[in-house]
Amino acid sequence: MKKNFVPTPTAGSFVTTRRVISRRQFLRGAGIVLSLPLLDSMLPVFARGAEKTAASDAKPRRVLGICNNLGLLPDQFFPKEKGRGYALSPYLETLRAHRDDFTVFSGVSHPDVDGGHPADICFLTAAPHPGSGGFRNTISLDQFIAERIGHLTRFPSLTLGVNVSQGSRSLSWTGAGVLIPCEEKPSEVFRRLFVQGTPAEVDAQMRKLDQGRSILDAVAGQVKDLQRSVTARDRDRLDQYFTGVRDLEQRMQMSKDWERKPKPVVHVPVPLDPASPAEYMSKVKLMYDMAKLAFETDSTRSISLMLDSVNSPAIELGDKKLSDGYHNISHHGKSEAKLAELKAVDQWHMKLLDGLFNDLKAVKEDGETLFDRTMVLYGSNLGNANTHVTTNLPTLFAGGGFQHGQHLAFNTEYNYPLPNLFVSMLQRMGIESDKFASATGTMRGLEFA
C-alpha cells in the first residue's frame, strides 16, 4: 500500500543538481496517514458530497457486486440458447424461480485485463494488465458510486470479503489506486451498522476524528515543503497525494456529522462468526445477510463482496468436505472426481444466490421490493479457473429495475466489453455517466424496466 502513496524517483530525477530528499523522512510522514484509526475501513472520498444527482431525489437504488475468483464450470453455467425463452443450464436451473428477474451474459470480459488470478482485483475496476510490473489499479465501480452518492447514507460503501488474503485482495479501490481492505467478520459488520456506542465511546471517536485531522494537517505541511525541491513529475504525484489528504479531511468532517445520529434498530441477533475458513459457505451466507440488512436500513447503497476461493482450504459443504483445497480442486484436469466436487461447490453458490434473491424480494419498499431496487452482479475474473483464461466471464446480473429474463450472448472469441454493463448500472443509479474504464457505451440489449 505504501507505494501507492509515496512518490518514486523518475529516471530524470537521478541527473539533477537538486538536494536529495530523504525517502525515509517522507515515509515517516506518510506512515502517520496510513496508521490512522479511521483508515481501517478506507471509506471513499466525500469530495462530491454536496453534489446533487438524480439519485439524490429518487427512491434509493443499490448495487451489490460479488466476485468468486475461481468462477464456475462454463459448461454447467452458460445456456446453450440465447435470447428469451432459453433453456436453463444446470446451474441456472437452481434459480428457476427468478428466471425473469436476471440476465445471464456470455462472451463478455474486461478488455486487456489478463494475468489469470491477479485479475480478481480488477473485477470492478477493469484496469488493464494487472499482472504486469508497475501495475496501478483504478477506481472500482462501488467507489465511483460512493464518491457521488455516498453522502446520502451513513456508510458511503461497504467492502466485504470471505477468506480474503488481507492486504493484497479486494474488489474496492480508491481513485488513487489504493486497496480498500475487506471486512471479513459478519459480527463486526453488524456492529458497525447497528450497535450504537455509549456516549463516552462516541466522544472518544469524535476525539479520534479531531486528532486524525490535526495529524493530516501536519503531514500536509510536510508535503508542501517537499514540493519545492522535487521534479515536475514527482510534484504531480505529490499533488495527487495532497489532494487525497484534503479529501480525507472532508470525509472525517462528514463522519463527525453521522457519529451523533442514532443507528437503525434491527430485531436480529449479532451473527456468530464461523470459526474456520473451511466454513466458507456459512461465511458467504452471513455476508449476504449483512448486505441485505445494510440495504434494508439504507445504511449504504454500494457494497462489494470478494469471495476469495483461491485462499480457501478444503471447504465444508453441509456434512461433507472437499478432498483438497478449493484452488487445487479448480485445477481439475478433467478428473471426474474433482469435477464432481466442483459441481457440488458451484451448486451451493447458486443455492445461496437463490436465498439472497428470496430475502431481497421479501422486503417491501414503497410498493416495490428491495430486490426491485437492488442490482446484484455475480461473476468472476476467470472464464475458466482450470486454464486461468480471463475471457468469456460467467456473469449473472439480477434485479435493480431492468428488463431481465434473457441470455445476452456475445462473441465468445472477440468479447464484448463488460464495463458497458457498469455504465448501464451507473445510469440506473441516477448517476449521469456515459463512460467507465474501457466501456464503449451502455450494455447492448439491456433495457430499463
SULFEN-V988198 format. One line per field, one symbol per residue. ss: DSSP state (@ for helix, = for strand, . for the rest). burial: 1 if it has 9 or more other ideal C-beta (glycine too) atoms within 8 Angstrom, else 0. Layout:
ss->???
burial->???
This chain:
ss->.@@@@.....@@@@........@@@@@@@@@@@@..@@@@.............@@@@....=======.....@@@@.....==.....@@@@..@@@@@@=====.==......@@@@@@@..................@@@@@@@@@@@@.....=====..........=.....=...=..@@@@@@@@@....@@@@@@@@@@@@@@@@@@@@@@@@@@@@@....@@@@@@@@@@@@@@@@@@@@@@@@@@@@....................@@@@@@@@@@@@@@@@@.....======.@@@....==..==....@@@@@.....@@@@@@@@@@@@@@@@@@@@@@@@@@..==..==.@@@======....=....=.....=====..=...====......==.@@@@@@@@@@...................=.
burial->01011110000010000000100001101111110101101111110110001011000111111111111111011110000001011011011001101111111111101111111111111111111000101111111111111110101111111111000011111111111111110110111111100000010011011001101111110111011001101110111111011111111111110010001000000010000011111111111111111111101111111111111101111000010011101111000001101111111111111111111110101001111111111111111110010101111111111101111101000011111111111111111010011110011001000
